Amino acid sequence: MKWQEQWPRIKAQFAVLDPGLLLVIACISLVSFAVQYSAAFDYPGRMADHLRNFFIAFTVMWLMAKVPPHTLLKFALPFYVGGVLLLIGVALFGDVSKGARRWLSIGGIRMQPSELLKIGLPLMLAWYFQQREAVLNWRDYIVAAVILAIPTALILKQPDLGTATLVFSSGFFVIFFAGLSWKVIFAGLTGFLASLPLVWTLMHDYQRQRVLTLLDPTTDPLGKGFHIIQSVIAIGSGGVTGKGWFNGTQTHLEFIPERTTDFIFSAYTEEFGLMGALVLMALYLVLINRGLAIASSAPTLFARLLAGALTMIFFMYAFVNMGMVIGILPVVGVPLPFMSYGGTALLTLGVASGMLMSIQRNRKLVPT
């Protein structure tokens, strides 16, 4: 009897979760558990840590789904400003590891502030365009470009090309969905291509090496090209149906580098083949489609821009990760959404998913 009395309350707590979005994320997560169990065969405790990270990410997703969009609107500016100040703190006082200054220690807690901007930047830009909705003009796009450029430049300075790419993309999609002209986009793209010689001179040595390795990894098969070569071998050897779960030779003979994190797609495709890869890609397409559907039905400009940008974060994660492991993009250390091992990225994805669910839940409650 007590259970029956408590059930409506329990059901109401979880009603904030969007069934469609939750289902596809759960499906990708189950695939992740299977491939991680195989790929992490010689990492004691790695699977337990992966399950813990997922539990934390899903808890955060549930909590964020309970936060209404108008509350997110209030925290946009302080979240962005705080994130930028932390990036400045990294530049001045950050910890140096492997030649990069990306981490900041505060009160005994070591954090990577650039991760905050993956959410904070689109949140800030969506807030800005919401404030300017009635009088939006070309000057506002210039202001938005400055808001976008500040954290991107600070992250590139660390240097962290992968995170800078994701942060830039998350902000750019807000500006694009806000009505940025295609003429401006093509002009900017043309200017970028024309500036490539200058960009090349400004790049760090390791970044230039990544580009050269992308063009021809066989020039350094036992060094910088080793990652891509072994990844492509693993993917190709999987064939159409794969070698079978736990039968990936490249994975279990430890030829695939970072096989539980950045190169998890290589380990997965070796064991489950082309068919498995297509199933995973289809799941990501469903995820992106659901996110864009939520964006299209959002009642305010802020909610539409934020939902659209958060959805495209999923796309960029998947596109860049798959592109780099098959050798068509430079290796920049971008994880595969809900597949790769790693607590920080999962936490970011959990926050983004929860925000999307919040927007969907409040689509008829937020005043236009």
FENNOR-V674661 format. One record per residue. N is the residue number from 1. RES is the residue in one small letter. D_LAST is the distance of its C-alpha to the last C-alpha in Angstrom with 2 decimals. Layout:
# FENNOR-V674661
n->[N;N]
res->[RES;RES]
d_last->[D_LAST;D_LAST]
This chain:
# FENNOR-V674661
n->[1;2;3;4;5;6;7;8;9;10;11;12;13;14;15;16;17;18;19;20;21;22;23;24;25;26;27;28;29;30;31;32;33;34;35;36;37;38;39;40;41;42;43;44;45;46;47;48;49;50;51;52;53;54;55;56;57;58;59;60;61;62;63;64;65;66;67;68;69;70;71;72;73;74;75;76;77;78;79;80;81;82;83;84;85;86;87;88;89;90;91;92;93;94;95;96;97;98;99;100;101;102;103;104;105;106;107;108;109;110;111;112;113;114;115;116;117;118;119;120;121;122;123;124;125;126;127;128;129;130;131;132;133;134;135;136;137;138;139;140;141;142;143;144;145;146;147;148;149;150;151;152;153;154;155;156;157;158;159;160;161;162;163;164;165;166;167;168;169;170;171;172;173;174;175;176;177;178;179;180;181;182;183;184;185;186;187;188;189;190;191;192;193;194;195;196;197;198;199;200;201;202;203;204;205;206;207;208;209;210;211;212;213;214;215;216;217;218;219;220;221;222;223;224;225;226;227;228;229;230;231;232;233;234;235;236;237;238;239;240;241;242;243;244;245;246;247;248;249;250;251;252;253;254;255;256;257;258;259;260;261;262;263;264;265;266;267;268;269;270;271;272;273;274;275;276;277;278;279;280;281;282;283;284;285;286;287;288;289;290;291;292;293;294;295;296;297;298;299;300;301;302;303;304;305;306;307;308;309;310;311;312;313;314;315;316;317;318;319;320;321;322;323;324;325;326;327;328;329;330;331;332;333;334;335;336;337;338;339;340;341;342;343;344;345;346;347;348;349;350;351;352;353;354;355;356;357;358;359;360;361;362;363;364;365;366;367;368]
res->[m;k;w;q;e;q;w;p;r;i;k;a;q;f;a;v;l;d;p;g;l;l;l;v;i;a;c;i;s;l;v;s;f;a;v;q;y;s;a;a;f;d;y;p;g;r;m;a;d;h;l;r;n;f;f;i;a;f;t;v;m;w;l;m;a;k;v;p;p;h;t;l;l;k;f;a;l;p;f;y;v;g;g;v;l;l;l;i;g;v;a;l;f;g;d;v;s;k;g;a;r;r;w;l;s;i;g;g;i;r;m;q;p;s;e;l;l;k;i;g;l;p;l;m;l;a;w;y;f;q;q;r;e;a;v;l;n;w;r;d;y;i;v;a;a;v;i;l;a;i;p;t;a;l;i;l;k;q;p;d;l;g;t;a;t;l;v;f;s;s;g;f;f;v;i;f;f;a;g;l;s;w;k;v;i;f;a;g;l;t;g;f;l;a;s;l;p;l;v;w;t;l;m;h;d;y;q;r;q;r;v;l;t;l;l;d;p;t;t;d;p;l;g;k;g;f;h;i;i;q;s;v;i;a;i;g;s;g;g;v;t;g;k;g;w;f;n;g;t;q;t;h;l;e;f;i;p;e;r;t;t;d;f;i;f;s;a;y;t;e;e;f;g;l;m;g;a;l;v;l;m;a;l;y;l;v;l;i;n;r;g;l;a;i;a;s;s;a;p;t;l;f;a;r;l;l;a;g;a;l;t;m;i;f;f;m;y;a;f;v;n;m;g;m;v;i;g;i;l;p;v;v;g;v;p;l;p;f;m;s;y;g;g;t;a;l;l;t;l;g;v;a;s;g;m;l;m;s;i;q;r;n;r;k;l;v;p;t]
d_last->[42.83;41.18;39.66;38.21;36.71;35.13;33.84;30.58;29.73;30.71;28.75;25.57;26.08;26.19;23.49;21.02;22.84;21.75;25.00;24.96;24.41;26.81;29.44;29.72;29.84;32.50;34.49;34.57;35.55;38.42;39.67;39.52;41.59;44.21;44.67;44.55;47.24;49.43;48.67;49.04;52.41;54.19;51.50;52.30;49.26;46.80;45.54;45.10;43.13;40.95;40.19;39.46;37.02;35.19;35.09;33.59;31.01;29.96;29.85;27.58;25.35;25.18;24.48;21.65;20.08;19.94;18.01;14.21;12.16;11.28;15.10;15.79;13.84;16.31;19.28;18.73;20.86;23.67;23.88;24.42;26.82;28.69;29.12;30.49;32.83;34.11;34.81;36.76;38.57;39.50;40.93;42.98;43.97;42.95;45.38;47.14;47.65;49.21;48.91;45.17;43.48;40.29;40.58;40.28;42.01;40.47;42.22;43.99;40.84;40.90;37.53;36.29;33.42;32.61;31.15;28.43;27.20;26.50;23.40;23.16;23.14;20.23;18.28;19.26;18.59;15.07;14.51;16.36;14.51;11.12;13.07;14.58;11.89;12.67;16.39;17.07;20.80;23.78;24.52;21.41;22.81;26.07;24.56;22.85;26.31;27.93;25.56;26.51;30.19;30.97;30.70;32.00;35.06;35.74;35.69;37.91;40.27;40.89;41.47;39.14;38.41;36.78;34.17;33.63;32.97;30.33;28.63;28.72;27.37;24.41;23.42;24.42;22.22;19.09;20.51;21.42;18.09;16.60;18.91;22.33;24.97;27.62;30.21;29.33;29.49;32.88;34.13;33.27;34.93;37.96;38.23;38.06;40.81;42.91;42.61;43.75;47.30;46.00;43.64;46.68;48.66;45.91;45.54;47.35;50.44;48.93;45.97;48.40;50.45;47.49;47.01;50.74;50.85;48.06;50.13;53.30;53.32;57.00;58.04;57.69;57.81;58.80;56.52;53.16;53.19;54.05;50.49;49.44;52.81;52.91;49.30;49.99;53.24;51.52;48.84;51.49;53.91;51.40;51.93;50.08;50.17;50.82;53.69;52.33;50.78;52.91;55.03;53.45;56.47;54.67;52.44;55.22;57.72;55.17;55.03;51.23;50.02;47.04;46.96;44.64;42.08;41.61;43.98;43.02;42.22;45.87;47.20;44.93;45.86;49.55;49.60;47.24;47.79;45.85;44.66;43.22;41.51;39.93;38.68;37.10;35.50;34.14;32.56;30.86;29.62;28.18;26.51;24.98;23.98;22.20;20.34;19.27;18.22;15.92;14.53;14.12;12.13;9.71;5.96;5.66;8.72;10.35;10.51;11.74;14.24;15.45;16.01;17.73;19.91;20.89;21.91;24.00;25.69;27.23;28.37;29.96;31.73;33.23;34.06;35.74;37.62;38.96;39.75;41.81;43.78;44.86;45.85;43.49;41.62;43.11;43.30;40.64;40.25;36.91;36.74;35.77;32.56;33.53;37.09;38.66;40.14;38.52;36.55;34.45;33.00;32.35;30.56;28.25;27.59;26.99;24.34;22.61;22.88;21.57;18.42;17.88;18.52;16.12;13.23;14.59;15.09;11.65;9.85;9.36;9.21;6.46;3.80;0.00]
